[in-house]
Amino acid sequence: MRRSVAPAPHAPTARDSAAPRYDDRLDSNRWRAWNLATVAAAPARARGLPSGSGMATSLDFEMRRPSLTLVHTAPRQARGRERQARRWLNFAVAAAGILVTSPLMLLIAVLIKLTSRGPVLFKQARIGLDRRALSRAGGNTRRRLDLGGNPFTMFKFRTMHVAPEDRGQDDQEVWAQPDDARVTPLGRVLRKFRLDELPQLFNVLRGDMNIVGPRPEQPAIFVYLREQIEGYQRRQRVRPGITGWAQVNQGYDQSVEDVRRKLAFDLEYIRRQSAVEDVRIMLRTIPVMVFRRGGW
């Protein structure tokens, strides 16, 4: 009778201790890989959970003998009670915001109608949460075309002129400049204090957006930026927001380089997202609006 002998456990070596450890100092915009030759004899699939500063990251190693080393880092995802608590936080803040600012929004609507022709609200398609990236089924969704995220209609107060021969000009896939002739005098004031974003509170109630998160982008601009900036797609792993860590640290975008700098802030927020962090960013947004930092 043949006896099966269990393989001896792998003993740690000096090379094991020399392997790099994951922490927040690693570059968040790139994939990280290191050599795992010392565990080449291990099963073909292993899963580990390192401890990061303020972040829980799942690492999935796929090893093909003799040696293969690829590490995929996923952002921290809220689960269970935390997700429910954050959703109620967003709903409560949005509802309270609408209640408190409804007289101001009504005044803005009247002023827009009195000072320029066109609708009060500006509606535009934006790219939201990428459920495909979060699905373990690997793209098991009804949406066949990869838009980068779930498209939705975002609301803003109209801040630009709408001429009969150039209707829809506000919808062009370009970055508005500080001296843009399309912006109305009232629109400049609204943008300066970021009051044109107030109608997006209704987007939060609908579940399209959160109060805090990366700003949603137009489909055409999103496709362009995804091609120009490595890792840009990763910001879609959370719902977009009215304000965000990037918005309280930097003003409006005017170039790809501005977007690249903001991406670093967005990815930093995704790594350490929490209800406490959301409240902190909301509070930091108030002086940004009051002192007009970053707007024009």
Backbone as CSV, one residue per row, in Angstrom:
resi,resn,N_x,N_y,N_z,CA_x,CA_y,CA_z,C_x,C_y,C_z
1,MET,0.846,-1.185,0.000,0.000,0.000,0.000,0.890,1.247,0.000
2,ARG,0.601,2.147,-0.924,1.400,3.379,-1.027,0.854,4.422,-0.076
3,ARG,1.757,5.081,0.576,1.365,6.146,1.495,1.605,7.505,0.844
4,SER,0.644,8.403,1.054,0.821,9.763,0.531,1.496,10.606,1.592
5,VAL,2.532,11.280,1.178,3.307,12.107,2.107,3.000,13.572,1.836
6,ALA,2.553,14.273,2.861,2.234,15.705,2.706,3.510,16.489,2.503
7,PRO,3.488,17.471,1.621,4.693,18.271,1.393,5.052,19.090,2.616
8,ALA,6.356,19.252,2.802,6.827,20.030,3.952,6.451,21.484,3.789
9,PRO,6.033,22.128,4.878,5.671,23.554,4.771,6.858,24.392,4.361
10,HIS,6.569,25.455,3.635,7.620,26.344,3.148,8.173,27.169,4.299
11,ALA,9.446,27.102,4.491,10.084,27.854,5.575,10.447,29.241,5.096
12,PRO,10.208,30.258,5.926,10.560,31.623,5.518,12.054,31.772,5.328
13,THR,12.435,32.550,4.347,13.836,32.789,4.042,14.124,34.271,4.114
14,ALA,15.405,34.613,3.932,15.803,36.027,3.932,15.160,36.762,2.789
15,ARG,14.913,36.036,1.686,14.302,36.688,0.530,12.861,37.075,0.835
16,ASP,12.169,36.217,1.659,10.797,36.546,2.024,10.736,37.862,2.779
17,SER,11.629,38.030,3.723,11.616,39.248,4.527,12.015,40.469,3.734
18,ALA,12.704,40.243,2.601,13.146,41.387,1.795,12.083,41.840,0.817
19,ALA,10.973,41.059,0.691,9.932,41.435,-0.267,9.300,42.756,0.147
20,PRO,8.985,43.622,-0.795,8.403,44.922,-0.462,7.025,44.768,0.151
21,ARG,6.705,45.605,1.121,5.398,45.587,1.767,4.536,46.699,1.205
22,TYR,3.213,46.423,1.110,2.300,47.419,0.557,1.963,48.459,1.620
23,ASP,2.092,49.703,1.254,1.590,50.760,2.109,1.212,51.940,1.236
24,ASP,0.743,53.028,1.857,0.239,54.170,1.105,1.328,54.909,0.358
25,ARG,2.599,54.563,0.610,3.678,55.265,-0.097,3.826,54.766,-1.526
26,LEU,3.222,53.620,-1.838,3.313,53.128,-3.204,2.551,54.045,-4.134
27,ASP,3.028,54.160,-5.344,2.416,55.023,-6.344,1.034,54.490,-6.675
28,SER,-0.024,55.286,-6.415,-1.390,54.829,-6.623,-1.791,54.805,-8.069
29,ASN,-1.011,55.385,-8.973,-1.384,55.471,-10.375,-0.840,54.330,-11.209
30,ARG,-0.131,53.395,-10.620,0.500,52.316,-11.394,0.285,50.964,-10.741
31,TRP,0.388,49.931,-11.578,0.351,48.572,-11.046,1.701,48.278,-10.407
32,ARG,1.651,47.489,-9.315,2.864,47.091,-8.618,3.031,45.583,-8.711
33,ALA,4.249,45.160,-9.023,4.519,43.727,-9.087,5.855,43.448,-8.448
34,TRP,5.998,42.337,-7.832,7.288,41.926,-7.309,7.440,40.416,-7.462
35,ASN,8.674,39.936,-7.312,8.995,38.531,-7.554,8.594,37.675,-6.370
36,LEU,7.821,36.628,-6.642,7.404,35.701,-5.598,7.984,34.313,-5.865
37,ALA,9.247,34.297,-6.290,9.861,33.023,-6.656,9.929,32.074,-5.473
38,THR,9.996,32.613,-4.275,10.124,31.753,-3.094,8.854,30.971,-2.809
39,VAL,7.721,31.393,-3.426,6.484,30.647,-3.215,6.029,29.994,-4.498
40,ALA,6.973,29.717,-5.396,6.624,29.101,-6.675,6.020,27.724,-6.481
41,ALA,6.352,27.069,-5.373,5.826,25.734,-5.122,4.467,25.772,-4.452
42,ALA,3.945,26.969,-4.173,2.656,27.086,-3.502,1.534,26.777,-4.473
43,PRO,0.262,26.644,-3.986,-0.863,26.408,-4.902,-0.950,27.494,-5.950
44,ALA,-1.630,27.183,-7.036,-1.650,28.082,-8.190,-2.384,29.373,-7.915
45,ARG,-3.168,29.441,-6.833,-3.907,30.667,-6.541,-3.864,30.936,-5.046
46,ALA,-3.497,32.120,-4.690,-3.437,32.489,-3.274,-4.079,33.841,-3.107
47,ARG,-4.554,34.118,-1.903,-5.200,35.404,-1.643,-4.700,35.946,-0.316
48,GLY,-4.331,37.215,-0.285,-3.805,37.795,0.940,-4.472,39.103,1.254
49,LEU,-4.397,39.547,2.481,-4.986,40.811,2.909,-3.976,41.578,3.733
50,PRO,-3.213,42.486,3.104,-2.225,43.259,3.852,-2.886,44.347,4.661
51,SER,-2.146,44.904,5.578,-2.667,46.001,6.387,-2.094,47.299,5.877
52,GLY,-2.970,48.199,5.375,-2.530,49.498,4.895,-3.020,50.577,5.824
53,SER,-2.465,51.756,5.695,-2.846,52.860,6.562,-4.194,53.392,6.138
54,GLY,-5.249,53.098,6.937,-6.572,53.599,6.626,-7.200,52.929,5.443
55,MET,-6.755,51.757,5.032,-7.285,51.139,3.821,-7.183,49.637,3.934
56,ALA,-8.239,48.955,3.494,-8.191,47.501,3.382,-8.143,47.163,1.917
57,THR,-7.082,46.516,1.464,-6.898,46.237,0.042,-6.766,44.748,-0.173
58,SER,-7.490,44.224,-1.142,-7.427,42.812,-1.445,-6.429,42.575,-2.549
59,LEU,-5.540,41.625,-2.357,-4.528,41.291,-3.351,-4.837,39.920,-3.904
60,ASP,-4.823,39.814,-5.188,-5.113,38.548,-5.832,-3.901,38.151,-6.644
61,PHE,-3.206,37.099,-6.230,-2.005,36.658,-6.925,-2.364,35.498,-7.835
62,GLU,-1.951,35.581,-9.070,-2.074,34.465,-9.978,-0.679,34.078,-10.399
63,MET,-0.304,32.827,-10.115,1.061,32.372,-10.377,1.036,31.234,-11.370
64,ARG,1.793,31.379,-12.408,1.953,30.313,-13.381,3.406,29.881,-13.340
65,ARG,3.641,28.621,-12.978,5.010,28.152,-12.844,5.752,28.291,-14.163
66,PRO,7.085,28.527,-14.142,7.936,28.490,-12.956,7.811,29.700,-12.050
67,SER,7.553,30.886,-12.601,7.335,32.037,-11.722,6.538,33.068,-12.488
68,LEU,5.483,33.599,-11.810,4.711,34.672,-12.417,4.221,35.563,-11.289
69,THR,4.310,36.852,-11.471,4.039,37.741,-10.359,3.253,38.954,-10.813
70,LEU,1.963,38.968,-10.541,1.135,40.129,-10.866,0.263,40.432,-9.664
71,VAL,0.258,41.672,-9.263,-0.526,42.071,-8.105,-1.537,43.106,-8.544
72,HIS,-2.811,42.861,-8.223,-3.867,43.814,-8.552,-4.404,44.407,-7.260
73,THR,-4.376,45.710,-7.142,-4.858,46.364,-5.932,-6.230,46.939,-6.195
74,ALA,-7.195,46.636,-5.324,-8.563,47.127,-5.458,-8.838,48.138,-4.365
75,PRO,-9.644,49.190,-4.650,-9.928,50.193,-3.635,-10.797,49.626,-2.536
76,ARG,-10.768,50.295,-1.418,-11.589,49.871,-0.298,-13.052,50.059,-0.653
77,GLN,-13.881,49.043,-0.413,-15.297,49.112,-0.710,-16.099,49.044,0.586
78,ALA,-17.018,49.995,0.740,-17.876,49.989,1.918,-18.852,48.822,1.823
79,ARG,-19.096,48.150,2.936,-19.978,46.999,2.935,-20.940,47.077,4.116
80,GLY,-22.079,46.406,3.956,-23.019,46.224,5.047,-23.497,47.517,5.660
81,ARG,-23.340,47.594,6.985,-23.847,48.746,7.725,-23.160,50.039,7.315
82,GLU,-21.880,49.963,6.996,-21.165,51.179,6.595,-21.755,51.754,5.319
83,ARG,-22.029,50.893,4.327,-22.618,51.363,3.076,-23.989,51.966,3.326
84,GLN,-24.803,51.310,4.165,-26.130,51.827,4.462,-26.048,53.157,5.200
85,ALA,-25.123,53.259,6.139,-24.973,54.508,6.888,-24.556,55.657,5.979
86,ARG,-23.657,55.391,5.059,-23.203,56.446,4.148,-24.316,56.844,3.188
87,ARG,-25.133,55.880,2.770,-26.242,56.211,1.878,-27.258,57.094,2.597
88,TRP,-27.561,56.776,3.859,-28.478,57.601,4.628,-27.881,58.975,4.902
89,LEU,-26.581,59.036,5.090,-25.918,60.326,5.282,-26.088,61.195,4.045
90,ASN,-25.857,60.626,2.874,-26.024,61.381,1.634,-27.469,61.822,1.440
91,PHE,-28.412,60.932,1.716,-29.828,61.264,1.561,-30.221,62.382,2.520
92,ALA,-29.785,62.287,3.778,-30.152,63.288,4.776,-29.554,64.653,4.447
93,VAL,-28.287,64.673,4.041,-27.637,65.946,3.710,-28.284,66.572,2.478
94,ALA,-28.601,65.743,1.469,-29.232,66.271,0.256,-30.618,66.828,0.557
95,ALA,-31.412,66.095,1.335,-32.759,66.558,1.680,-32.697,67.845,2.497
96,ALA,-31.791,67.891,3.472,-31.646,69.101,4.278,-31.137,70.263,3.432
97,GLY,-30.225,69.968,2.510,-29.702,71.013,1.634,-30.773,71.609,0.741
98,ILE,-31.642,70.758,0.207,-32.741,71.254,-0.635,-33.693,72.106,0.186
99,LEU,-33.995,71.653,1.401,-34.912,72.400,2.264,-34.344,73.773,2.623
100,VAL,-33.078,73.821,2.955,-32.457,75.080,3.391,-32.233,76.034,2.226
101,THR,-31.830,75.507,1.080,-31.470,76.371,-0.055,-32.607,76.582,-1.051
102,SER,-33.784,76.035,-0.786,-34.890,76.182,-1.746,-35.246,77.645,-2.021
103,PRO,-35.271,78.555,-1.022,-35.518,79.965,-1.359,-34.431,80.541,-2.265
104,LEU,-33.171,80.184,-1.998,-32.070,80.666,-2.832,-32.169,80.097,-4.241
105,MET,-32.491,78.818,-4.364,-32.614,78.217,-5.692,-33.764,78.841,-6.473
106,LEU,-34.852,79.168,-5.788,-35.976,79.833,-6.456,-35.559,81.214,-6.949
107,LEU,-34.811,81.959,-6.136,-34.326,83.280,-6.541,-33.389,83.169,-7.742
108,ILE,-32.488,82.200,-7.724,-31.567,82.005,-8.849,-32.335,81.684,-10.121
109,ALA,-33.357,80.847,-10.009,-34.161,80.483,-11.181,-34.838,81.708,-11.785
110,VAL,-35.383,82.571,-10.933,-36.037,83.791,-11.422,-35.020,84.712,-12.089
111,LEU,-33.854,84.880,-11.497,-32.825,85.753,-12.069,-32.326,85.226,-13.414
112,ILE,-32.212,83.919,-13.547,-31.772,83.351,-14.830,-32.786,83.663,-15.921
113,LYS,-34.069,83.531,-15.609,-35.111,83.816,-16.602,-35.155,85.296,-16.956
114,LEU,-34.852,86.164,-16.000,-34.922,87.604,-16.249,-33.702,88.139,-16.986
115,THR,-32.565,87.483,-16.866,-31.320,88.036,-17.410,-30.868,87.406,-18.723
116,SER,-31.424,86.277,-19.104,-31.001,85.646,-20.362,-32.081,84.695,-20.856
117,ARG,-32.050,84.458,-22.154,-33.011,83.532,-22.751,-32.530,82.093,-22.599
118,GLY,-33.509,81.214,-22.466,-33.171,79.805,-22.361,-33.726,79.187,-21.090
119,PRO,-33.543,77.901,-20.934,-34.066,77.202,-19.753,-33.295,77.561,-18.489
120,VAL,-33.925,77.339,-17.362,-33.273,77.591,-16.073,-32.220,76.534,-15.787
121,LEU,-32.583,75.288,-16.035,-31.677,74.184,-15.741,-30.924,73.740,-16.986
122,PHE,-29.710,73.346,-16.776,-28.870,72.771,-17.825,-28.730,71.283,-17.526
123,LYS,-29.185,70.444,-18.451,-29.135,68.995,-18.268,-28.096,68.405,-19.210
124,GLN,-27.288,67.524,-18.680,-26.198,66.970,-19.479,-25.904,65.539,-19.048
125,ALA,-25.580,64.691,-20.026,-25.208,63.305,-19.736,-23.827,63.268,-19.101
126,ARG,-23.697,62.516,-18.035,-22.422,62.324,-17.355,-22.212,60.836,-17.076
127,ILE,-20.966,60.476,-16.812,-20.608,59.091,-16.529,-20.505,58.902,-15.018
128,GLY,-21.227,57.894,-14.507,-21.277,57.662,-13.072,-20.534,56.414,-12.643
129,LEU,-21.090,55.747,-11.648,-20.463,54.573,-11.041,-20.290,53.454,-12.059
130,ASP,-19.105,52.861,-12.077,-18.820,51.730,-12.966,-19.131,50.435,-12.218
131,ARG,-20.351,49.944,-12.375,-20.757,48.727,-11.669,-20.047,47.499,-12.214
132,ARG,-19.599,47.563,-13.456,-18.877,46.424,-14.023,-17.587,46.160,-13.262
133,ALA,-16.894,47.225,-12.904,-15.621,47.063,-12.203,-15.826,46.488,-10.811
134,LEU,-17.007,46.733,-10.215,-17.276,46.253,-8.866,-17.909,44.878,-8.854
135,SER,-18.414,44.428,-10.019,-19.104,43.146,-10.085,-18.119,41.999,-10.159
136,ARG,-18.308,41.004,-9.309,-17.464,39.822,-9.348,-17.800,38.939,-10.543
137,ALA,-18.977,39.184,-11.143,-19.379,38.378,-12.295,-18.604,38.749,-13.537
138,GLY,-17.844,39.849,-13.470,-17.009,40.224,-14.603,-17.775,40.805,-15.759
139,GLY,-18.557,41.834,-15.490,-19.253,42.521,-16.572,-20.632,41.972,-16.843
140,ASN,-21.283,41.379,-15.848,-22.616,40.835,-16.032,-23.644,41.941,-15.847
141,THR,-23.761,42.820,-16.841,-24.704,43.916,-16.802,-25.445,43.987,-18.122
142,ARG,-26.525,44.775,-18.137,-27.311,44.928,-19.358,-26.611,45.835,-20.368
143,ARG,-25.710,46.667,-19.874,-25.045,47.624,-20.754,-23.927,46.935,-21.521
144,ARG,-24.090,46.835,-22.832,-23.108,46.149,-23.661,-21.927,47.041,-24.016
145,LEU,-22.198,48.311,-24.277,-21.130,49.235,-24.648,-20.413,49.717,-23.394
146,ASP,-19.092,49.624,-23.403,-18.301,50.051,-22.251,-18.143,51.563,-22.281
147,LEU,-18.997,52.261,-21.554,-18.935,53.717,-21.481,-18.005,54.186,-20.374
148,GLY,-17.514,53.253,-19.563,-16.672,53.614,-18.438,-17.438,53.746,-17.144
149,GLY,-18.765,53.714,-17.211,-19.604,53.849,-16.029,-21.058,53.960,-16.435
150,ASN,-21.925,54.052,-15.449,-23.355,54.152,-15.714,-23.718,55.589,-16.093
151,PRO,-24.257,55.831,-17.299,-24.605,57.200,-17.691,-25.854,57.688,-16.962
152,PHE,-25.885,58.968,-16.638,-27.056,59.564,-16.001,-27.146,61.024,-16.422
153,THR,-28.285,61.649,-16.155,-28.498,63.054,-16.490,-28.219,63.915,-15.264
154,MET,-27.261,64.818,-15.398,-26.889,65.689,-14.291,-27.529,67.064,-14.467
155,PHE,-27.965,67.666,-13.352,-28.631,68.965,-13.377,-27.703,70.061,-12.855
156,LYS,-27.765,71.208,-13.517,-27.049,72.400,-13.065,-27.900,73.611,-13.427
157,PHE,-27.658,74.733,-12.746,-28.240,75.986,-13.210,-27.490,76.428,-14.460
158,ARG,-28.235,76.883,-15.455,-27.595,77.316,-16.701,-26.790,78.584,-16.441
159,THR,-25.540,78.585,-16.893,-24.646,79.728,-16.680,-24.145,80.319,-17.991
160,MET,-24.607,79.794,-19.131,-24.138,80.273,-20.433,-25.294,80.744,-21.301
161,HIS,-24.977,81.616,-22.252,-25.960,82.056,-23.233,-26.326,80.897,-24.153
162,VAL,-27.577,80.867,-24.569,-28.029,79.883,-25.544,-28.591,80.658,-26.728
163,ALA,-27.783,80.817,-27.792,-28.200,81.557,-28.980,-29.004,80.641,-29.893
164,PRO,-30.010,81.177,-30.632,-30.816,80.344,-31.524,-29.979,79.585,-32.546
165,GLU,-28.925,80.226,-33.081,-28.132,79.565,-34.101,-27.078,78.639,-33.512
166,ASP,-26.930,78.650,-32.182,-25.886,77.835,-31.553,-26.432,77.166,-30.304
167,ARG,-27.689,76.717,-30.379,-28.329,76.088,-29.239,-27.588,74.809,-28.873
168,GLY,-27.419,74.605,-27.585,-26.657,73.447,-27.132,-25.178,73.743,-26.991
169,GLN,-24.796,75.005,-27.113,-23.385,75.370,-27.025,-22.797,75.008,-25.674
170,ASP,-23.648,75.070,-24.638,-23.191,74.750,-23.291,-22.820,73.285,-23.155
171,ASP,-23.173,72.498,-24.181,-22.964,71.055,-24.115,-21.723,70.619,-24.882
172,GLN,-20.926,71.567,-25.370,-19.737,71.194,-26.121,-18.704,70.556,-25.208
173,GLU,-18.007,69.559,-25.757,-17.013,68.835,-24.965,-15.693,69.604,-24.927
174,VAL,-15.718,70.764,-24.285,-14.508,71.564,-24.112,-14.499,72.077,-22.683
175,TRP,-13.329,72.492,-22.223,-13.247,73.112,-20.911,-13.517,74.598,-21.050
176,ALA,-14.444,75.092,-20.234,-14.726,76.521,-20.250,-13.554,77.271,-19.632
177,GLN,-13.219,78.413,-20.206,-12.108,79.229,-19.734,-12.635,80.396,-18.900
178,PRO,-11.789,80.996,-18.047,-12.249,82.101,-17.207,-12.840,83.259,-17.996
179,ASP,-12.330,83.521,-19.195,-12.822,84.633,-20.002,-13.781,84.169,-21.086
180,ASP,-14.421,83.016,-20.897,-15.322,82.450,-21.894,-16.487,83.409,-22.140
181,ALA,-16.669,83.817,-23.399,-17.721,84.773,-23.742,-19.111,84.171,-23.620
182,ARG,-19.207,82.853,-23.565,-20.515,82.210,-23.461,-21.128,82.358,-22.074
183,VAL,-20.301,82.603,-21.060,-20.795,82.677,-19.687,-21.521,84.000,-19.468
184,THR,-22.712,83.946,-18.894,-23.489,85.147,-18.606,-22.929,85.853,-17.372
185,PRO,-23.240,87.147,-17.198,-22.786,87.844,-15.978,-23.273,87.157,-14.703
186,LEU,-24.543,86.742,-14.710,-25.054,86.012,-13.550,-24.347,84.669,-13.405
187,GLY,-24.062,84.037,-14.545,-23.377,82.749,-14.514,-22.002,82.838,-13.881
188,ARG,-21.317,83.957,-14.089,-19.992,84.124,-13.479,-20.099,84.164,-11.956
189,VAL,-21.141,84.823,-11.471,-21.342,84.876,-10.020,-21.678,83.490,-9.482
190,LEU,-22.552,82.783,-10.173,-22.935,81.441,-9.730,-21.734,80.506,-9.707
191,ARG,-20.899,80.610,-10.731,-19.713,79.752,-10.782,-18.699,80.138,-9.704
192,LYS,-18.604,81.427,-9.457,-17.629,81.890,-8.467,-17.902,81.271,-7.099
193,PHE,-19.189,81.198,-6.746,-19.573,80.612,-5.459,-20.047,79.168,-5.599
194,ARG,-19.926,78.614,-6.797,-20.325,77.227,-7.081,-21.798,76.969,-6.802
195,LEU,-22.614,77.999,-6.933,-24.045,77.843,-6.702,-24.741,77.157,-7.865
196,ASP,-24.095,77.107,-9.025,-24.705,76.422,-10.167,-24.812,74.921,-9.930
197,GLU,-24.117,74.395,-8.912,-24.144,72.962,-8.627,-25.305,72.562,-7.712
198,LEU,-26.043,73.515,-7.160,-27.087,73.196,-6.186,-28.131,72.197,-6.690
199,PRO,-28.593,72.276,-7.953,-29.587,71.291,-8.408,-29.103,69.847,-8.360
200,GLN,-27.805,69.636,-8.225,-27.305,68.260,-8.157,-27.679,67.578,-6.848
201,LEU,-28.222,68.330,-5.899,-28.767,67.705,-4.697,-29.881,66.732,-5.064
202,PHE,-30.613,67.047,-6.135,-31.660,66.125,-6.597,-31.044,64.868,-7.210
203,ASN,-29.883,64.995,-7.832,-29.171,63.810,-8.328,-28.771,62.884,-7.183
204,VAL,-28.443,63.483,-6.038,-28.083,62.672,-4.873,-29.301,61.911,-4.369
205,LEU,-30.453,62.574,-4.319,-31.673,61.896,-3.882,-32.041,60.753,-4.815
206,ARG,-31.763,60.919,-6.094,-32.065,59.870,-7.070,-31.079,58.715,-7.014
207,GLY,-29.957,58.895,-6.351,-28.961,57.838,-6.269,-27.927,57.880,-7.369
208,ASP,-27.967,58.921,-8.222,-26.967,59.054,-9.285,-25.614,59.478,-8.732
209,MET,-25.633,60.281,-7.677,-24.416,60.876,-7.144,-24.404,60.784,-5.624
210,ASN,-23.262,61.070,-5.052,-23.107,61.288,-3.618,-22.774,62.754,-3.382
211,ILE,-22.844,63.175,-2.144,-22.400,64.529,-1.823,-20.903,64.656,-2.079
212,VAL,-20.141,63.636,-1.694,-18.684,63.642,-1.839,-18.260,62.533,-2.788
213,GLY,-17.389,62.879,-3.720,-16.870,61.901,-4.668,-16.202,62.607,-5.832
214,PRO,-15.563,61.872,-6.726,-14.973,62.492,-7.922,-16.057,63.138,-8.779
215,ARG,-15.738,64.261,-9.401,-16.717,64.944,-10.235,-17.023,64.120,-11.487
216,PRO,-18.313,64.006,-11.859,-18.669,63.241,-13.065,-18.272,63.992,-14.326
217,GLU,-17.892,63.261,-15.351,-17.419,63.873,-16.586,-18.349,63.529,-17.738
218,GLN,-18.308,64.367,-18.791,-19.077,64.101,-20.002,-18.528,62.860,-20.704
219,PRO,-19.391,62.111,-21.405,-18.929,60.873,-22.055,-17.744,61.074,-22.985
220,ALA,-17.809,62.090,-23.867,-16.725,62.292,-24.828,-15.426,62.687,-24.131
221,ILE,-15.518,63.557,-23.128,-14.322,63.961,-22.389,-13.777,62.787,-21.588
222,PHE,-14.688,61.967,-21.038,-14.236,60.813,-20.263,-13.416,59.859,-21.126
223,VAL,-13.910,59.572,-22.330,-13.178,58.678,-23.233,-11.808,59.258,-23.560
224,TYR,-11.763,60.563,-23.803,-10.493,61.216,-24.130,-9.514,61.131,-22.956
225,LEU,-9.998,61.441,-21.753,-9.118,61.429,-20.584,-8.677,60.015,-20.225
226,ARG,-9.528,59.046,-20.473,-9.153,57.660,-20.200,-7.997,57.222,-21.082
227,GLU,-7.939,57.778,-22.287,-6.838,57.458,-23.195,-5.570,58.239,-22.853
228,GLN,-5.732,59.431,-22.278,-4.592,60.301,-22.017,-3.936,60.064,-20.655
229,ILE,-4.725,59.610,-19.678,-4.237,59.520,-18.298,-4.339,58.083,-17.812
230,GLU,-3.221,57.520,-17.435,-3.194,56.149,-16.925,-3.930,56.068,-15.588
231,GLY,-4.816,55.090,-15.465,-5.542,54.888,-14.223,-6.763,55.762,-14.054
232,TYR,-7.135,56.549,-15.074,-8.276,57.455,-14.936,-9.569,56.690,-14.674
233,GLN,-9.697,55.496,-15.242,-10.896,54.685,-15.102,-11.184,54.332,-13.639
234,ARG,-10.142,54.269,-12.820,-10.299,53.798,-11.449,-11.122,54.740,-10.582
235,ARG,-11.249,55.993,-10.985,-12.055,56.939,-10.209,-13.544,56.632,-10.305
236,GLN,-13.947,55.781,-11.263,-15.357,55.441,-11.431,-15.798,54.323,-10.496
237,ARG,-14.930,53.869,-9.610,-15.289,52.786,-8.694,-16.130,53.270,-7.515
238,VAL,-16.366,54.571,-7.450,-17.281,55.129,-6.456,-18.245,56.060,-7.183
239,ARG,-19.373,56.371,-6.543,-20.312,57.310,-7.150,-19.671,58.695,-7.248
240,PRO,-19.955,59.412,-8.319,-19.449,60.789,-8.417,-20.105,61.669,-7.368
241,GLY,-19.501,62.824,-7.113,-20.015,63.693,-6.062,-20.162,65.139,-6.498
242,ILE,-20.877,65.901,-5.677,-21.013,67.341,-5.907,-19.710,68.043,-5.546
243,THR,-19.120,67.616,-4.463,-17.808,68.108,-4.062,-16.904,66.911,-3.820
244,GLY,-15.635,67.171,-3.576,-14.708,66.065,-3.386,-13.375,66.550,-2.851
245,TRP,-12.514,65.595,-2.540,-11.179,65.912,-2.039,-10.392,66.708,-3.072
246,ALA,-10.601,66.422,-4.356,-9.918,67.177,-5.409,-10.451,68.601,-5.494
247,GLN,-11.762,68.779,-5.303,-12.368,70.103,-5.446,-11.963,71.051,-4.325
248,VAL,-11.740,70.535,-3.122,-11.341,71.422,-2.027,-9.850,71.718,-2.053
249,ASN,-9.123,71.043,-2.930,-7.681,71.273,-3.041,-7.275,71.948,-4.342
250,GLN,-8.177,71.987,-5.331,-7.821,72.549,-6.637,-9.069,73.106,-7.295
251,GLY,-8.899,74.117,-8.152,-10.016,74.759,-8.815,-10.500,74.003,-10.027
252,TYR,-11.235,74.694,-10.893,-11.786,74.080,-12.092,-10.674,73.644,-13.043
253,ASP,-10.984,72.606,-13.834,-10.012,72.098,-14.806,-9.929,73.021,-16.018
254,GLN,-8.692,73.210,-16.509,-8.481,73.946,-17.752,-7.567,73.200,-18.707
255,SER,-7.072,72.032,-18.293,-6.170,71.257,-19.139,-6.111,69.822,-18.636
256,VAL,-5.484,68.965,-19.437,-5.294,67.573,-19.040,-4.408,67.485,-17.804
257,GLU,-3.429,68.369,-17.703,-2.546,68.356,-16.540,-3.315,68.658,-15.257
258,ASP,-4.302,69.568,-15.338,-5.141,69.835,-14.170,-5.890,68.575,-13.754
259,VAL,-6.412,67.855,-14.739,-7.146,66.618,-14.452,-6.218,65.568,-13.853
260,ARG,-4.993,65.489,-14.369,-4.034,64.509,-13.850,-3.719,64.784,-12.369
261,ARG,-3.601,66.052,-12.018,-3.346,66.380,-10.611,-4.560,66.055,-9.745
262,LYS,-5.750,66.316,-10.279,-6.959,66.009,-9.521,-7.152,64.508,-9.338
263,LEU,-6.716,63.733,-10.320,-6.862,62.283,-10.222,-6.145,61.745,-8.988
264,ALA,-4.989,62.303,-8.678,-4.248,61.860,-7.495,-5.068,62.091,-6.227
265,PHE,-5.762,63.239,-6.148,-6.625,63.505,-4.999,-7.805,62.541,-4.969
266,ASP,-8.414,62.278,-6.137,-9.561,61.369,-6.199,-9.188,59.964,-5.742
267,LEU,-8.050,59.464,-6.202,-7.622,58.120,-5.817,-7.266,58.055,-4.336
268,GLU,-6.737,59.156,-3.824,-6.449,59.199,-2.385,-7.740,59.105,-1.585
269,TYR,-8.780,59.815,-2.043,-10.081,59.742,-1.362,-10.652,58.330,-1.426
270,ILE,-10.562,57.685,-2.587,-11.110,56.340,-2.743,-10.426,55.368,-1.794
271,ARG,-9.132,55.540,-1.585,-8.391,54.632,-0.707,-8.840,54.739,0.750
272,ARG,-9.231,55.932,1.188,-9.561,56.101,2.605,-10.991,56.600,2.811
273,GLN,-11.895,56.271,1.894,-13.271,56.733,1.981,-13.965,56.172,3.224
274,SER,-14.766,57.028,3.844,-15.550,56.648,5.012,-16.557,57.760,5.273
275,ALA,-17.525,57.496,6.140,-18.514,58.511,6.482,-17.852,59.699,7.177
276,VAL,-16.883,59.421,8.033,-16.167,60.506,8.727,-15.402,61.363,7.729
277,GLU,-14.767,60.721,6.757,-14.028,61.462,5.735,-14.973,62.311,4.895
278,ASP,-16.162,61.787,4.587,-17.144,62.551,3.817,-17.556,63.815,4.565
279,VAL,-17.831,63.684,5.854,-18.225,64.848,6.655,-17.097,65.875,6.688
280,ARG,-15.876,65.413,6.813,-14.727,66.327,6.851,-14.611,67.119,5.550
281,ILE,-14.819,66.447,4.412,-14.732,67.134,3.119,-15.901,68.095,2.944
282,MET,-17.091,67.715,3.417,-18.242,68.617,3.346,-17.953,69.904,4.106
283,LEU,-17.377,69.778,5.289,-17.063,70.963,6.091,-15.992,71.816,5.423
284,ARG,-15.040,71.186,4.768,-13.990,71.941,4.079,-14.521,72.616,2.816
285,THR,-15.655,72.145,2.300,-16.233,72.755,1.102,-16.821,74.129,1.407
286,ILE,-17.288,74.328,2.633,-17.939,75.593,2.997,-17.011,76.791,2.809
287,PRO,-15.798,76.793,3.366,-14.912,77.949,3.111,-14.513,78.094,1.652
288,VAL,-14.473,76.987,0.905,-14.165,77.079,-0.527,-15.233,77.896,-1.235
289,MET,-16.508,77.673,-0.860,-17.606,78.414,-1.476,-17.648,79.854,-0.980
290,VAL,-17.454,80.052,0.312,-17.573,81.393,0.895,-16.458,82.316,0.422
291,PHE,-15.237,81.794,0.392,-14.085,82.624,0.023,-13.719,82.502,-1.451
292,ARG,-14.569,81.812,-2.227,-14.447,81.742,-3.688,-13.112,81.166,-4.135
293,ARG,-12.561,80.250,-3.371,-11.276,79.663,-3.752,-11.499,78.609,-4.825
294,GLY,-10.835,78.775,-5.956,-10.900,77.777,-7.014,-11.974,78.023,-8.045
295,GLY,-12.823,79.014,-7.862,-13.865,79.292,-8.845,-13.568,80.541,-9.636
296,TRP,-14.352,80.748,-10.720,-14.248,81.984,-11.460,-15.575,82.287,-12.111
